[in-house]
Amino acid sequence: VQLVESGGGLVQPGGSLRLSCAASGFSFSSYNMRWYRQAPGKERELVAEIRSGGTSTKTLDSVKGRFIISRDNGKNTVYLQMNSLKPEDTAVYYCYTPAFASWGQGTQVTVSS
C-alpha cells in the first residue's frame, strides 16, 4: 500500500489549495479514505472522510463549508479542496486508508501573509 500526497504549499489567508493523494497497492475504489492534519505541537486530527462510493461521511467542524473531500476512483486519487484558508489551517496534511492503517508522507500547508 502506498499513498503519495501532493499540492501543499504557501498560500495567503483567504486563498485556496487542492491536495491530491495518489494511492496504489490496493483496490482503491473499495475503501474509505481520510485526510488528517497535524499542526506544530498539536495532535493529529481527522479533517474529512469519504466513502468508497464518493459520499463524504465526516468533516471537521472548523472546516465545514470551506473544505471538500472528493475522489476519482478511475485515477486512484483522493482530493481535498481547501478554500477560504486561514492561518489556523497551517499543518502537515496526511492521507490515510483505515482499511490498511497506512499513511502517506504528508504535505505541508502554510497559510500566511
N, C-alpha and C positions, 0 to 999 in steps of 0.2 A: 504494500500500500504506500503510495506516495502522493503528497499534497504539496503543491507549489503555489505560494501566494505572489501576487504582483499588484502594482498600481498605487502603492503608497507614495508619500512624498510630503513636501511642504506646501501648505495652502493657507491663504489668508482667511480670517473669520468671515463666514458667510459664503465661502466657496464650496466647491463640490469635488469629489473624487469617486472613482469607481474601482473597487478592489475586485480582483479575479483570483480564483483558486482552481488550478488545473489538477484534476485527480487521475490517478492511474493505478492499476494493480488490483482493481476490484470492479464489481458490476455497479458502477456509479448510479445508474438510474433506479436501482432497487433500494437505495438507502437515504435516510435523512442526512442532512448536512447542517453544520452550525458555523457561525462566526463568533469568536470570542475576542476580547481585548484586555490588555493589561497595561495600566498606566504606572509610571515610576512610583514605587512604594506602596502600591495597591495590589489587591488580589485580582486574579483573572476573573472576568465576568462574562456571562453569556450575553451577546448582543442580539442575535437572531437565529432562528432555526427554520429550516424549510423541509417539508416532506418530500418523499421521492417523486410524487406527482406534481410538485410545484406549489403546494399551498403552504403559506407561512404559518407556523404554529406558535412561535414565541417571539416577542420583540421586547427588548429592554425599554422600560417606561421612558427613560430620558432621551431615547432616540426615536420614539414613535412619531410618525408624521414627517420625519427627516430622512431616515434610513429605510431602504427597501432591499430585501434579500430576494434573489431570483436564481434560476438555474437553467442551463441548456444541456439537457441530457444527451443530445447529439454530439456535443463538444466536451462532455465530461467536465463541465465547469460550473462552479457556483460563483455568484457575484454579490457584492454589497455596494449598492449605490448610496452614497452619503452626500446629502445636501444640507445647506444651511449649517455648515460646520462651525463648531465653537471650540475655543481653546481647551475646554474640558474633554473634548473628544480625542485629544492627543494621547496616543497609546501605540503599542505594538498590537496589530490585529492578526489573529490566527484563524486558520481554517481547521475544522475538526470533523471527523466522522465518528459518531458514537458507536456504530456497529463494530468498529475495529479499534476504537480508542487510539486513533492516530492523529497526530498534529502536523501541521506544516511548520516551516521555519519562522514564519511571521513576516509582516511587512510594517514598517514604521510609518505612522501618520502623525504629522506635526501641524497643528493649527496655530498660526502665529502671525502677527502683523510685523 
